[in-house]
Amino acid sequence: MHVHRSGVFVLAASLMTGAAGFAFAQSTAGQDAKKAETETKDAAKDTGKDVEKGTKKAYKATTGETKKAYHKTASGTKKAADKTAEGAKITADKVEGK
């Protein structure tokens, strides 16, 4: 009879340990899912911030280069107009014989 009681005790102890282990496994799985969700959300935020930063940087660089090209074009156009006017004056003087 003594062997039978110890067998029952071992069986009961293993069942209780198994139930506790199962409950712990469920708790851990839930925590893992929550942690994965948080990490995914944080990664998406970081990606969004990086994209925003890159977009602003590209915008500022493009704006600066556009202004630079505008000023160079305006300067070149003024220079060409001055040269054309000067050439027209020289040609007019030659035609008039001056």
Residue frames as qw, qx, qy, qz and C-alpha x, y, z in Angstrom:
[[0.000, 0.884, 0.467, 0.000, 0.00, 0.00, 0.00],
 [0.345, -0.737, 0.093, 0.573, 2.88, 2.32, 0.69],
 [0.358, -0.060, 0.592, 0.720, 4.05, 2.04, -2.92],
 [0.134, 0.649, 0.677, 0.320, 0.60, 2.86, -4.18],
 [0.180, -0.908, -0.268, 0.268, 0.41, 6.06, -2.11],
 [0.348, -0.562, 0.317, 0.680, 3.79, 7.27, -3.27],
 [0.313, 0.231, 0.703, 0.595, 2.75, 6.57, -6.87],
 [0.017, 0.832, 0.544, 0.110, -0.37, 8.65, -6.42],
 [0.300, -0.829, -0.022, 0.472, 1.71, 11.42, -4.85],
 [0.381, -0.261, 0.523, 0.716, 4.17, 11.39, -7.76],
 [0.206, 0.495, 0.711, 0.455, 1.30, 11.40, -10.26],
 [0.108, -0.902, -0.405, 0.099, -0.43, 14.29, -8.49],
 [0.360, -0.695, 0.163, 0.600, 2.78, 16.28, -8.23],
 [0.355, -0.034, 0.614, 0.704, 3.58, 15.80, -11.90],
 [0.119, 0.686, 0.652, 0.301, 0.07, 16.85, -12.93],
 [0.196, -0.914, -0.222, 0.276, 0.27, 20.01, -10.83],
 [0.386, -0.509, 0.369, 0.675, 3.69, 20.84, -12.21],
 [0.317, 0.253, 0.703, 0.584, 2.48, 20.22, -15.74],
 [0.026, 0.839, 0.535, 0.097, -0.54, 22.48, -15.26],
 [0.275, -0.852, 0.012, 0.446, 1.63, 25.22, -13.81],
 [0.418, -0.256, 0.546, 0.680, 4.12, 24.80, -16.64],
 [0.256, 0.522, 0.692, 0.429, 1.30, 25.02, -19.20],
 [0.083, -0.932, -0.336, 0.107, -0.06, 28.21, -17.60],
 [0.378, -0.677, 0.251, 0.580, 3.45, 29.69, -17.58],
 [0.415, 0.063, 0.652, 0.631, 3.90, 28.79, -21.25],
 [0.151, 0.762, 0.576, 0.254, 0.65, 30.57, -22.15],
 [0.234, -0.916, -0.103, 0.309, 1.70, 33.63, -20.17],
 [0.441, -0.449, 0.442, 0.640, 5.08, 33.69, -21.87],
 [0.368, 0.359, 0.676, 0.528, 3.55, 33.32, -25.33],
 [0.019, 0.903, 0.426, 0.060, 1.26, 36.28, -24.66],
 [0.334, -0.825, 0.124, 0.438, 4.14, 38.37, -23.42],
 [0.489, -0.142, 0.580, 0.636, 6.22, 37.40, -26.45],
 [0.277, 0.626, 0.614, 0.392, 3.40, 38.43, -28.80],
 [0.135, -0.958, -0.221, 0.126, 2.99, 41.76, -26.98],
 [0.449, -0.620, 0.328, 0.553, 6.75, 42.36, -27.12],
 [0.452, 0.155, 0.643, 0.598, 6.83, 41.55, -30.85],
 [0.137, 0.828, 0.507, 0.195, 3.93, 43.93, -31.45],
 [0.266, -0.916, -0.008, 0.302, 5.71, 46.73, -29.58],
 [0.497, -0.386, 0.487, 0.606, 8.98, 46.13, -31.41],
 [0.391, 0.434, 0.646, 0.491, 7.21, 46.15, -34.78],
 [0.001, 0.936, 0.350, 0.035, 5.42, 49.39, -33.93],
 [0.376, -0.798, 0.188, 0.433, 8.67, 51.02, -32.80],
 [0.515, -0.087, 0.592, 0.614, 10.47, 49.87, -35.95],
 [0.280, 0.682, 0.572, 0.360, 7.71, 51.35, -38.11],
 [0.157, -0.965, -0.138, 0.161, 7.98, 54.67, -36.24],
 [0.483, -0.564, 0.386, 0.548, 11.76, 54.72, -36.69],
 [0.471, 0.239, 0.643, 0.555, 11.39, 53.99, -40.40],
 [0.126, 0.866, 0.454, 0.166, 8.84, 56.78, -40.77],
 [0.292, -0.897, 0.064, 0.326, 11.14, 59.25, -39.02],
 [0.520, -0.300, 0.532, 0.597, 14.06, 58.24, -41.24],
 [0.375, 0.518, 0.621, 0.453, 11.96, 58.66, -44.38],
 [0.039, -0.960, -0.276, 0.026, 10.79, 62.08, -43.20],
 [0.422, -0.729, 0.265, 0.469, 14.38, 63.14, -42.47],
 [0.505, -0.021, 0.626, 0.594, 15.57, 61.94, -45.88],
 [0.262, 0.729, 0.562, 0.290, 12.71, 63.66, -47.66],
 [0.152, -0.965, -0.091, 0.191, 13.41, 66.98, -45.94],
 [0.484, -0.527, 0.430, 0.549, 17.11, 66.70, -46.71],
 [0.451, 0.261, 0.662, 0.539, 16.41, 65.96, -50.39],
 [0.116, 0.883, 0.443, 0.101, 13.91, 68.83, -50.56],
 [0.265, -0.895, 0.091, 0.348, 16.38, 71.32, -49.10],
 [0.497, -0.293, 0.565, 0.589, 19.18, 70.15, -51.41],
 [0.372, 0.499, 0.656, 0.427, 16.92, 70.35, -54.46],
 [0.008, -0.953, -0.298, 0.061, 15.66, 73.79, -53.49],
 [0.371, -0.747, 0.266, 0.484, 19.19, 75.08, -53.04],
 [0.458, -0.064, 0.661, 0.590, 20.36, 73.68, -56.37],
 [0.273, 0.709, 0.602, 0.245, 17.28, 75.05, -58.13],
 [0.106, -0.964, -0.090, 0.228, 17.94, 78.55, -56.78],
 [0.443, -0.523, 0.471, 0.555, 21.59, 78.26, -57.78],
 [0.431, 0.261, 0.702, 0.504, 20.62, 77.22, -61.33],
 [0.134, 0.884, 0.447, 0.037, 18.10, 80.07, -61.53],
 [0.219, -0.894, 0.118, 0.372, 20.70, 82.67, -60.55],
 [0.464, -0.276, 0.615, 0.575, 23.28, 81.24, -62.96],
 [0.367, 0.520, 0.681, 0.363, 20.72, 81.30, -65.77],
 [0.019, 0.957, 0.270, -0.101, 19.67, 84.86, -64.97],
 [0.340, -0.734, 0.327, 0.489, 23.30, 85.96, -64.89],
 [0.462, -0.022, 0.705, 0.538, 24.08, 84.17, -68.15],
 [0.285, 0.725, 0.593, 0.202, 21.01, 85.67, -69.82],
 [0.088, -0.959, -0.054, 0.263, 21.96, 89.20, -68.73],
 [0.413, -0.518, 0.519, 0.540, 25.50, 88.66, -69.94],
 [0.437, 0.271, 0.730, 0.450, 24.25, 87.37, -73.31],
 [0.168, 0.885, 0.434, 0.026, 21.87, 90.30, -73.66],
 [0.218, -0.869, 0.173, 0.409, 24.67, 92.75, -72.93],
 [0.437, -0.260, 0.660, 0.552, 26.96, 91.05, -75.47],
 [0.374, 0.547, 0.687, 0.299, 24.18, 91.05, -78.06],
 [0.044, 0.963, 0.224, -0.143, 23.51, 94.74, -77.50],
 [0.327, -0.707, 0.392, 0.490, 27.22, 95.47, -77.73],
 [0.458, 0.031, 0.739, 0.494, 27.50, 93.44, -80.95],
 [0.284, 0.761, 0.566, 0.139, 24.47, 95.21, -82.43],
 [0.092, -0.944, 0.005, 0.317, 25.98, 98.60, -81.61],
 [0.389, -0.464, 0.581, 0.544, 29.30, 97.67, -83.24],
 [0.413, 0.333, 0.752, 0.391, 27.48, 96.39, -86.32],
 [0.149, 0.900, 0.406, -0.046, 25.34, 99.53, -86.49],
 [0.219, -0.832, 0.228, 0.456, 28.45, 101.70, -86.21],
 [0.425, -0.178, 0.700, 0.545, 30.11, 99.77, -89.07],
 [0.346, 0.600, 0.677, 0.249, 27.04, 100.15, -91.24],
 [0.034, 0.972, 0.201, -0.120, 26.91, 103.90, -90.58],
 [0.642, 0.577, -0.135, 0.487, 30.63, 104.19, -91.19],
 [0.346, -0.886, 0.190, -0.243, 31.69, 105.37, -87.75]]
